[in-house]
Amino acid sequence: GVTLQVGLNYFNHPCIVALDEFMDSRGKSFVSMRSQRFNPGPFREDTSIIEDLLPHDVSMALRLFRAKPESVHSISTKNDAFVSITFDGGQNLLVNLAWKHPLKSREVTLVADGLMATFDELAPSGRQLEIQEYEDKRLGDNLSTVSVLNRSNLGFSEFMVLPEIIDFRNQPLIANLHNMVQSIQEKVFETNTALASIEIARVLDASELSIESGERVWIK
């Protein structure tokens, strides 16, 4: 047979896979995800910022939420976009995109009951993924804070072995592509990126409709 994989850089990214497995081990599910994806260029004329950048964050949400997108509300200019996506499992994804920004940023924050995780792809090797287990601490009748119980750091260099000739610390795309090929060769992927890409296409279509109408669009 033939194995079909779509080039979703983050769907089988080692940090995302490790985080997915960690949540399984804790019997927990994420309820929300916030992402900022900023670039100081280049500025493309052949596509929109939504089509260029949004698929990355949607693919991560599909893997970690294990739910289907339900509705999309998008606001966009040529170089910036804010996107809110709800999922049929009750989760929410908020994404801030920018083509023109003084700093490059790839930061994702996920929240679950008693647990928060941060994935910073551009952080130093071994520090890309931070997991905090916490409990809510009451400070008064209408005020509470977070008390961190446990903090751990994981990075994609700890979950894969790359050829020594490749310095992947500043080339995350190489690491992502290597992992995708490895997942095909070793048949370790649990879900199909081809099916995920269909959901992403639906999100992109709904996002463009939302920008045109100025309203939230329900995905059919």
Beta strands, then each sheet from edge to edge (+ up, - down):
strand 1: 30-40
strand 2: 69-76
strand 3: 80-87
strand 4: 92-98
strand 5: 100-112
strand 6: 115-120
strand 7: 129-140
strand 8: 143-154
strand 9: 217-218
sheet 1: 8+ 7- 6+ 5- 1+ 4+ 3- 2+ 9-
end
